[in-house]
């Protein structure tokens, strides 16, 4: 490494292989930008996103083209350290591919990998030829800075190093430096950004069985409400996005913080949609009144409406209280016409016909409400390494008869997204019964439409259920 200049770090999101075409892309990878922004206080950095600039290859021919494009790009770049963001397991193969190309081009450059997958499976980045120099587990800011300081004095390590990174305190968390991606946005999104993802806090004290978030520091830390609003105003002025999605793992956990943030948000009245996900116990009527005049979509990770499944998922220790609170908050939101969404996960290990029926019975009762603003959205359980289910697979196999048909799907060459869904939840939901939840959910679409207010029905048709737009029974759509 050239000791006469400050080392340059190139931050790259490698993309995904074998991913379904047509799936929505995250336009700006904010988690990657946060790392670059932190490091930019001391060292020069640059940002690249191969998912946007090259695409998602799904065939051998497309992967060969991808490799050629990556090679051409890296040959033109001036950098000393390549920091690869393997955000999820869906990027595992692309991450290793970019690392190998870089190592072949530049044997002496430093290659660092971080993200959820490296935090869950750091050993999967250890190769015989030491393709990767450093694997970071957890939040990456401090580890990256320490790596650069060490490389400046000690040079390249002889073997792959796994680093457990220290987390940032609330005072150390910095705002994104959006100037780092301004040229990228102009080049790839000349018509502007549709959605921009932001983080105002870090940490989630919950340990849901399906979630990879517990791999990181679970202590809740946030910008002050004033900092958060200033950050939002900057983004609005700089990019004018159609929507801002607050991607916090546990938004608004502290009531005082949340209420002050909502008061300040009401004052600036952003001219875009604002989306955030929270828990029903983290909203009250005072909060909802403050949101009433804004373009807001509130999302709830309800996951299931079965007491047994909520306990299995470790979503709550008091399922009835949790669900009752959700209904109460949902009625308040509908009273003020605030759009909100309930996310359901079906076929989580342990799911049975009984738990499915319990969820749909709860849903049927909720659909009796008229002029509602509650939109139901469902998804099958996706199996990711590092979550509690993965760590304790044998327990689920023995207790419920769960089977994981593609336990290391990220290493395969077929459709990885759908391979992650290949889970038999229980002995009672095997064979053809695995898809019964999809039929049961589809059977309720008419009731879902009829329960919604015209505003909510139109919104749901545009964002979640495009087939509703052609429904002749509802001309207002």
C-alpha positions as CSV (number, residue, x, y, z in Angstrom):
1,X,0.0,0.0,0.0
2,X,1.2,3.5,-0.9
3,X,2.3,5.1,2.4
4,X,2.5,8.5,0.9
5,X,-1.3,9.0,0.6
6,X,-4.3,8.2,2.7
7,X,-5.7,4.8,1.8
8,X,-8.9,5.0,-0.3
9,X,-11.8,2.6,0.6
10,X,-14.2,1.6,-2.2
11,X,-17.6,0.5,-0.7
12,X,-19.4,-1.9,-3.0
13,X,-22.8,-3.7,-2.9
14,X,-22.1,-6.7,-5.1
15,X,-25.8,-7.5,-6.1
16,X,-27.5,-10.9,-5.9
17,X,-27.3,-14.1,-8.1
18,X,-30.2,-16.3,-9.0
19,X,-32.8,-13.8,-7.8
20,X,-36.3,-13.5,-9.3
21,X,-36.5,-10.9,-12.0
22,X,-38.9,-8.0,-11.5
23,X,-38.4,-7.8,-7.7
24,X,-38.1,-4.3,-6.3
25,X,-34.6,-2.9,-5.8
26,X,-33.4,-0.7,-3.0
27,X,-32.3,2.4,-4.8
28,X,-29.7,3.6,-2.3
29,X,-28.1,1.1,0.1
30,X,-28.3,3.3,3.2
31,X,-26.5,0.8,5.5
32,X,-23.5,0.8,3.2
33,X,-23.6,4.6,2.9
34,X,-23.6,4.9,6.7
35,X,-20.3,3.0,6.9
36,X,-18.9,5.1,4.1
37,X,-20.0,8.3,5.8
38,X,-18.4,7.3,9.1
39,X,-15.1,6.5,7.5
40,X,-15.1,9.6,5.3
41,X,-14.5,11.7,8.5
42,X,-10.9,10.4,8.3
43,X,-10.2,8.8,4.9
44,X,-11.3,9.2,1.3
45,X,-14.1,6.8,0.3
46,X,-16.2,6.0,-2.8
47,X,-19.5,4.2,-3.3
48,X,-20.7,1.6,-5.9
49,X,-23.8,-0.6,-6.2
50,X,-23.5,-3.3,-8.8
51,X,-27.1,-4.3,-8.4
52,X,-28.1,-0.9,-9.9
53,X,-25.2,-0.4,-12.3
54,X,-24.8,-4.0,-13.6
55,X,-27.9,-5.9,-12.5
56,X,-28.9,-9.2,-10.9
57,X,-27.6,-12.1,-13.0
58,X,-29.7,-15.3,-13.1
59,X,-28.1,-17.4,-15.7
60,X,-24.5,-18.6,-16.5
61,X,-24.4,-16.2,-19.4
62,X,-25.5,-13.3,-17.3
63,X,-23.0,-14.2,-14.6
64,X,-20.2,-14.2,-17.1
65,X,-21.3,-10.8,-18.3
66,X,-21.5,-9.6,-14.7
67,X,-17.9,-10.8,-14.0
68,X,-16.7,-9.0,-17.1
69,X,-18.5,-5.8,-16.1
70,X,-17.1,-6.0,-12.5
71,X,-13.6,-6.5,-13.9
72,X,-13.9,-3.5,-16.2
73,X,-15.1,-1.4,-13.3
74,X,-12.4,-2.4,-10.8
75,X,-9.7,-1.9,-13.4
76,X,-10.6,1.8,-13.7
77,X,-10.9,2.5,-10.0
78,X,-8.3,3.9,-7.6
79,X,-8.6,2.3,-4.3
80,X,-6.6,0.5,-1.6
81,X,-9.3,-1.3,0.4
82,X,-12.4,-3.0,-1.1
83,X,-15.3,-3.1,1.5
84,X,-18.0,-5.5,0.3
85,X,-21.5,-5.3,1.8
86,X,-22.9,-8.8,2.0
87,X,-26.1,-7.4,3.5
88,X,-28.0,-10.7,3.4
89,X,-27.3,-14.3,2.4
90,X,-28.9,-13.4,-1.0
91,X,-25.6,-11.6,-1.8
92,X,-23.2,-14.4,-0.6
93,X,-22.2,-15.7,-4.1
94,X,-21.9,-12.3,-5.6
95,X,-19.8,-11.1,-2.7
96,X,-17.3,-14.0,-3.1
97,X,-17.3,-13.4,-6.9
98,X,-16.3,-9.8,-6.6
99,X,-13.7,-10.6,-3.9
100,X,-12.1,-13.2,-6.2
101,X,-12.0,-10.8,-9.2
102,X,-10.4,-8.1,-7.0
103,X,-7.8,-10.6,-5.6
104,X,-6.9,-11.7,-9.1
105,X,-6.5,-8.1,-10.4
106,X,-4.8,-6.8,-7.3
107,X,-3.2,-9.4,-5.1
108,X,-2.0,-6.9,-2.5
109,X,-5.1,-4.9,-2.0
110,X,-7.1,-5.3,1.2
111,X,-10.6,-7.0,0.9
112,X,-13.1,-6.6,3.8
113,X,-16.5,-8.2,4.0
114,X,-19.3,-7.3,6.4
115,X,-23.1,-7.6,6.8
116,X,-25.7,-9.9,8.3
117,X,-24.4,-13.0,6.5
118,X,-20.8,-12.5,7.5
119,X,-22.0,-11.9,11.0
120,X,-23.9,-15.2,11.0
121,X,-21.4,-17.3,9.0
122,X,-18.0,-15.7,9.1
123,X,-16.3,-19.0,8.4
124,X,-17.9,-19.2,4.9
125,X,-15.5,-16.4,3.8
126,X,-12.4,-18.3,4.8
127,X,-10.8,-19.8,1.7
128,X,-7.7,-21.8,1.0
129,X,-6.2,-18.8,-0.9
130,X,-7.3,-16.2,1.7
131,X,-9.5,-14.3,-0.8
132,X,-10.8,-12.1,2.0
133,X,-8.5,-10.4,4.4
134,X,-11.1,-9.3,7.1
135,X,-14.6,-10.5,8.0
136,X,-16.5,-8.1,10.2
137,X,-19.2,-9.4,12.5
138,X,-21.7,-6.8,13.8
139,X,-21.7,-3.1,13.2
140,X,-18.8,-2.2,11.0
141,X,-17.8,1.4,11.6
142,X,-15.2,1.0,14.3
143,X,-13.8,-2.2,12.9
144,X,-13.2,-0.6,9.5
145,X,-11.3,2.3,11.0
146,X,-9.2,0.0,13.1
147,X,-8.4,-2.2,10.0
148,X,-7.2,0.9,8.1
149,X,-5.0,2.0,11.0
150,X,-3.6,-1.5,11.3
151,X,-3.0,-1.9,7.6
152,X,-1.1,1.5,7.5
153,X,1.4,0.2,9.9
154,X,1.4,-3.6,9.6
155,X,0.3,-4.2,6.0
156,X,-1.8,-7.0,4.7
157,X,-2.6,-10.0,7.0
158,X,-1.3,-13.4,6.0
159,X,-4.6,-15.2,6.9
160,X,-8.2,-14.2,7.0
161,X,-9.1,-12.3,10.2
162,X,-12.5,-12.5,11.8
163,X,-13.2,-9.3,13.8
164,X,-16.0,-8.9,16.3
165,X,-16.7,-5.2,16.0
166,X,-17.6,-2.8,18.8
167,X,-20.9,-1.0,18.4
168,X,-21.3,2.7,18.2
169,X,-22.8,4.6,21.1
170,X,-25.8,7.0,20.6
171,X,-23.3,9.9,20.6
172,X,-21.1,8.3,18.0
173,X,-23.8,7.5,15.4
174,X,-23.5,10.0,12.5
175,X,-25.9,11.1,9.8
176,X,-25.5,9.9,6.2
177,X,-23.3,12.0,4.0
178,X,-25.7,12.0,1.1
179,X,-23.2,14.0,-1.0
180,X,-21.3,10.7,-1.4
181,X,-24.1,9.3,-3.6
182,X,-25.3,12.5,-5.4
183,X,-23.4,11.7,-8.6
184,X,-24.6,8.0,-8.4
185,X,-28.2,9.2,-8.1
186,X,-27.9,11.6,-11.0
187,X,-26.4,8.9,-13.2
188,X,-28.8,6.0,-12.3
189,X,-32.0,7.8,-11.3
190,X,-32.3,10.9,-13.5
191,X,-36.1,11.1,-12.8
192,X,-35.5,11.1,-9.0
193,X,-35.7,8.5,-6.2
194,X,-38.9,6.7,-5.6
195,X,-38.0,5.4,-2.1
196,X,-35.3,6.5,0.2
197,X,-34.4,4.4,3.2
198,X,-33.2,6.1,6.4
199,X,-32.1,4.9,9.9
200,X,-32.9,7.1,12.9
201,X,-32.1,4.5,15.5
202,X,-30.2,1.2,16.0
203,X,-30.9,-1.8,18.1
204,X,-33.9,-4.0,18.9
205,X,-34.4,-5.5,22.4
206,X,-36.6,-8.3,21.0
207,X,-35.3,-11.6,19.8
208,X,-37.8,-12.9,17.3
209,X,-37.0,-16.4,16.2
210,X,-37.0,-15.6,12.4
211,X,-34.9,-12.4,12.6
212,X,-31.2,-11.8,12.1
213,X,-31.2,-8.5,14.0
214,X,-30.0,-10.1,17.3
215,X,-26.7,-10.7,15.6
216,X,-26.0,-7.0,16.2
217,X,-26.1,-4.9,19.4
218,X,-29.7,-5.0,20.7
219,X,-29.3,-1.8,22.8
220,X,-31.6,0.9,21.4
221,X,-29.8,4.0,20.4
222,X,-31.2,7.0,18.4
223,X,-30.5,10.4,17.1
224,X,-32.2,13.1,19.1
225,X,-35.6,14.0,17.6
226,X,-34.1,17.3,16.4
227,X,-31.2,15.5,14.7
228,X,-33.7,13.1,13.1
229,X,-35.8,15.9,11.7
230,X,-32.8,17.8,10.4
231,X,-31.7,14.7,8.6
232,X,-35.1,14.2,7.0
233,X,-35.2,17.9,5.9
234,X,-31.8,17.5,4.2
235,X,-32.9,14.4,2.3
236,X,-36.2,16.2,1.2
237,X,-34.2,19.2,0.0
238,X,-31.5,17.2,-1.8
239,X,-33.4,14.4,-3.4
240,X,-37.2,15.1,-3.2
241,X,-38.0,11.3,-2.9
242,X,-41.5,10.0,-3.4
243,X,-41.3,8.2,0.0
244,X,-39.0,8.0,3.0
245,X,-39.0,4.7,4.7
246,X,-37.7,4.7,8.2
247,X,-36.0,1.3,8.4
248,X,-35.2,1.2,12.1
249,X,-35.3,-2.2,13.6
250,X,-37.5,-0.9,16.5
251,X,-38.8,2.5,15.6
252,X,-40.0,4.8,18.4
253,X,-39.3,2.6,21.3
254,X,-39.1,5.4,23.8
255,X,-42.4,7.4,24.2
256,X,-40.7,10.7,24.9
257,X,-38.5,10.5,21.9
258,X,-41.4,9.3,19.7
259,X,-43.8,12.1,20.7
260,X,-41.2,14.8,20.2
261,X,-40.2,13.4,16.8
262,X,-43.9,13.3,15.7
263,X,-44.5,16.9,16.9
264,X,-41.5,18.1,14.9
265,X,-42.5,16.0,11.9
266,X,-45.9,17.6,12.0
267,X,-44.3,21.1,11.9
268,X,-42.3,20.4,8.8
269,X,-45.2,18.4,7.1
270,X,-43.0,16.6,4.5
271,X,-44.4,16.5,1.0
272,X,-43.8,12.8,0.5
273,X,-45.0,9.6,2.0
274,X,-43.4,8.5,5.3
275,X,-43.3,4.8,6.1
276,X,-42.2,3.2,9.3
277,X,-42.7,-0.2,11.1
278,X,-43.3,-0.5,14.8
279,X,-45.0,-2.5,17.4
280,X,-48.6,-1.8,18.6
281,X,-47.4,-1.1,22.1
282,X,-45.2,1.7,20.7
283,X,-48.1,3.9,19.5
284,X,-50.9,5.6,21.5
285,X,-53.7,7.9,20.7
286,X,-51.6,11.0,21.2
287,X,-49.1,9.8,18.7
288,X,-51.8,9.0,16.2
289,X,-53.4,12.5,16.5
290,X,-50.0,13.9,15.6
291,X,-49.8,11.8,12.5
292,X,-53.3,12.5,11.3
293,X,-52.5,15.2,8.8
294,X,-49.4,13.5,7.3
295,X,-49.0,11.1,4.4
296,X,-48.1,8.1,6.5
297,X,-48.2,4.3,6.3
298,X,-47.6,2.6,9.6
299,X,-46.5,-1.0,9.4
300,X,-46.8,-3.6,12.1
301,X,-44.9,-6.9,12.3
302,X,-47.8,-8.9,13.7
303,X,-46.5,-12.1,12.1
304,X,-49.2,-14.3,13.4
305,X,-52.6,-14.1,15.2
306,X,-52.2,-17.5,16.9
307,X,-51.2,-17.5,20.6
308,X,-49.0,-20.6,20.0
309,X,-47.2,-19.2,17.0
310,X,-46.6,-15.8,18.7
311,X,-44.9,-17.7,21.5
312,X,-43.0,-20.0,19.1
313,X,-41.8,-16.9,17.2
314,X,-40.8,-15.3,20.5
315,X,-42.8,-12.3,19.3
316,X,-44.4,-11.8,22.7
317,X,-44.9,-13.6,26.0
318,X,-48.4,-12.2,26.3
319,X,-50.1,-13.0,22.9
320,X,-53.6,-12.0,23.9
321,X,-52.5,-8.7,25.3
322,X,-50.4,-8.1,22.1
323,X,-53.2,-8.8,19.7
324,X,-55.8,-6.9,21.7
325,X,-53.5,-3.9,21.7
326,X,-53.0,-4.2,18.0
327,X,-56.8,-4.1,17.4
328,X,-57.1,-1.1,19.6
329,X,-54.4,0.8,17.9
330,X,-55.7,-0.2,14.5
331,X,-59.2,1.2,15.3
332,X,-57.6,4.5,16.4
333,X,-55.6,4.7,13.2
334,X,-58.7,3.9,11.1
335,X,-60.6,6.6,13.0
336,X,-58.1,9.2,11.8
337,X,-57.8,7.7,8.3
338,X,-54.2,6.7,8.7
339,X,-53.1,3.8,6.4
340,X,-51.6,0.9,8.3
341,X,-50.4,-2.6,7.4
342,X,-50.3,-5.8,9.3
343,X,-47.5,-8.1,8.1
344,X,-48.1,-11.9,8.6
345,X,-45.6,-14.7,8.3
346,X,-47.0,-18.1,7.5
347,X,-45.3,-21.5,7.6
348,X,-42.8,-20.6,10.3
349,X,-41.5,-23.8,11.8
350,X,-44.1,-25.0,14.3
351,X,-47.1,-23.8,12.2
352,X,-50.0,-26.3,12.1
353,X,-53.5,-26.4,10.6
354,X,-54.7,-25.3,14.1
355,X,-52.5,-22.2,14.3
356,X,-53.4,-21.3,10.7
357,X,-57.1,-21.4,11.6
358,X,-56.5,-19.3,14.7
359,X,-54.8,-16.6,12.6
360,X,-57.5,-16.6,9.9
361,X,-60.3,-16.6,12.5
362,X,-58.7,-13.5,14.1
363,X,-58.4,-11.9,10.7
364,X,-62.0,-12.7,9.8
365,X,-63.2,-11.0,13.0
366,X,-61.1,-7.9,12.2
367,X,-62.5,-7.8,8.7
368,X,-65.9,-7.2,10.1
369,X,-64.8,-3.6,10.7
370,X,-66.0,-1.3,8.0
371,X,-64.3,1.8,6.5
372,X,-61.0,0.4,7.9
373,X,-57.5,1.6,7.0
374,X,-55.9,-1.7,7.9
375,X,-54.3,-3.6,5.0
376,X,-53.3,-7.2,5.5
377,X,-50.1,-8.4,3.8
378,X,-48.7,-12.0,3.9
379,X,-45.5,-13.8,3.2
380,X,-44.1,-17.3,3.7
381,X,-41.3,-17.9,6.2
382,X,-37.9,-17.3,4.7
383,X,-35.0,-19.2,6.3
384,X,-31.9,-17.2,7.0
385,X,-28.7,-18.2,8.7
386,X,-28.1,-16.6,12.1
387,X,-31.7,-16.5,13.3
388,X,-32.8,-18.5,16.3
389,X,-34.6,-21.0,14.1
390,X,-31.4,-21.7,12.2
391,X,-29.3,-22.0,15.3
392,X,-31.8,-24.5,16.8
393,X,-32.9,-26.3,13.7
394,X,-32.7,-29.7,15.4
395,X,-35.1,-28.6,18.1
396,X,-37.8,-27.6,15.5
397,X,-37.1,-30.8,13.6
398,X,-37.6,-33.0,16.6
399,X,-40.5,-31.1,18.3
400,X,-42.6,-30.2,15.3
401,X,-41.3,-32.3,12.5
402,X,-40.1,-29.3,10.6
403,X,-37.9,-29.9,7.6
404,X,-35.5,-27.5,6.0
405,X,-35.3,-28.6,2.3
406,X,-32.6,-26.1,1.3
407,X,-30.7,-25.4,4.6
408,X,-27.8,-23.7,2.7
409,X,-29.7,-22.3,-0.2
410,X,-27.3,-19.4,-0.6
411,X,-24.7,-21.8,-2.0
412,X,-27.1,-23.1,-4.7
413,X,-27.5,-22.1,-8.4
414,X,-31.3,-22.1,-8.6
415,X,-33.8,-19.4,-7.6
416,X,-32.4,-18.4,-4.2
417,X,-35.3,-16.3,-3.1
418,X,-37.7,-19.2,-3.5
419,X,-35.2,-21.8,-2.2
420,X,-35.2,-19.9,1.1
421,X,-38.9,-20.6,1.4
422,X,-38.5,-24.4,1.1
423,X,-39.4,-25.2,4.6
424,X,-41.9,-27.8,5.9
425,X,-43.3,-26.2,9.0
426,X,-44.6,-29.3,10.8
427,X,-45.7,-32.9,10.5
428,X,-49.3,-31.7,10.0
429,X,-48.4,-29.2,7.2
430,X,-46.5,-31.5,4.8
431,X,-47.0,-32.3,1.2
432,X,-49.8,-30.4,-0.5
433,X,-50.8,-28.8,2.8
434,X,-47.6,-26.6,2.7
435,X,-49.4,-24.1,0.5
436,X,-52.8,-24.2,2.2
437,X,-52.1,-20.8,3.8
438,X,-51.9,-19.2,0.3
439,X,-55.3,-20.5,-0.6
440,X,-56.8,-19.4,2.7
441,X,-55.4,-15.9,2.4
442,X,-56.5,-15.6,-1.2
443,X,-60.1,-16.6,-0.2
444,X,-60.3,-13.5,2.0
445,X,-59.3,-10.9,-0.6
446,X,-62.9,-9.9,-1.3
447,X,-63.5,-9.4,2.4
448,X,-60.3,-7.4,2.6
449,X,-61.4,-5.1,-0.1
450,X,-64.9,-4.6,1.3
451,X,-63.6,-3.8,4.7
452,X,-61.3,-0.9,3.5
453,X,-62.2,2.7,3.1
454,X,-62.0,4.0,-0.5
455,X,-58.7,5.7,0.3
456,X,-57.2,2.6,1.8
457,X,-58.5,0.4,-1.0
458,X,-57.1,2.6,-3.7
459,X,-53.7,2.6,-1.9
460,X,-53.7,-1.1,-1.4
461,X,-54.5,-1.7,-5.1
462,X,-51.7,0.5,-6.2
463,X,-49.0,-0.8,-3.8
464,X,-49.9,-4.4,-2.8
465,X,-52.8,-5.9,-4.9
466,X,-52.5,-4.7,-8.5
467,X,-55.2,-7.1,-9.6
468,X,-57.7,-5.0,-7.6
469,X,-57.2,-2.2,-10.0
470,X,-59.2,-4.1,-12.6
471,X,-62.1,-4.9,-10.3
472,X,-65.3,-3.7,-12.0
473,X,-67.1,-3.9,-8.7
474,X,-65.0,-1.1,-7.3
475,X,-64.9,1.6,-10.0
476,X,-63.3,4.1,-7.5
477,X,-60.1,2.2,-7.9
